[in-house]
Amino acid sequence: MIRRARVLLALDTSVGVVDEKEVIAARLGVSGETLRLVANRFAETGRDVEATIGRKQRDLPPVPSGDHW
């Protein structure tokens, strides 16, 4: 959650010119793919920060672990 919030802050163009994505990724210690995924999620959620940085709800519940021994 914190990582996604930091990515959003680094990509925020409302504060001025944004560094190149390679520079942002290196500074934050994330991949370019992470930047792309967070930016896409921000767009998909209608620029909703809470929905972007929060966890997605699962479509299905997790598979319960069972004793396989």
C-alpha positions in Angstrom: 0.0 0.0 0.0 2.8 2.4 0.9 4.7 1.5 -2.2 1.7 2.2 -4.4 1.1 5.6 -2.7 4.7 6.6 -3.2 4.4 5.7 -6.9 1.3 7.8 -7.2 3.0 10.8 -5.5 6.1 10.4 -7.8 3.8 10.4 -10.9 1.7 13.3 -9.8 1.9 15.9 -12.5 -0.2 18.5 -10.5 3.0 19.6 -8.7 5.0 20.2 -11.9 7.3 18.3 -14.2 7.7 14.6 -13.3 11.0 12.8 -13.6 11.4 10.1 -16.3 9.9 6.8 -15.3 13.4 5.1 -15.2 14.5 7.7 -12.6 11.3 7.3 -10.5 11.6 3.5 -10.6 15.2 3.6 -9.5 14.5 6.1 -6.7 11.6 4.1 -5.3 13.2 0.7 -5.8 10.4 -0.6 -8.0 10.3 -1.8 -11.6 9.0 0.1 -14.6 6.2 -2.5 -14.7 5.1 -1.5 -11.2 4.9 2.1 -12.3 2.8 1.1 -15.3 0.5 -1.1 -13.2 -0.2 1.6 -10.6 -0.7 4.2 -13.2 -3.2 2.0 -15.1 -5.0 1.1 -11.9 -5.3 4.8 -11.1 -6.9 5.4 -14.5 -9.2 2.4 -14.2 -10.5 3.5 -10.9 -11.4 6.9 -12.2 -8.4 8.6 -10.4 -9.6 7.3 -7.0 -6.5 7.3 -4.8 -8.0 5.1 -2.1 -9.1 2.5 -4.6 -5.7 2.6 -6.3 -3.6 2.1 -3.3 -5.9 -0.3 -1.5 -6.1 -4.0 -2.1 -8.5 -5.4 -4.7 -11.3 -7.5 -3.4 -10.9 -11.1 -4.4 -13.4 -12.6 -6.9 -13.3 -15.9 -5.1 -12.4 -16.7 -1.5 -9.0 -18.2 -0.9 -8.7 -21.9 -1.2 -8.6 -23.4 2.3 -5.4 -25.3 3.2 -6.0 -28.9 4.0 -4.0 -31.7 5.5 -2.6 -33.5 2.6 -0.3 -35.7 4.6 
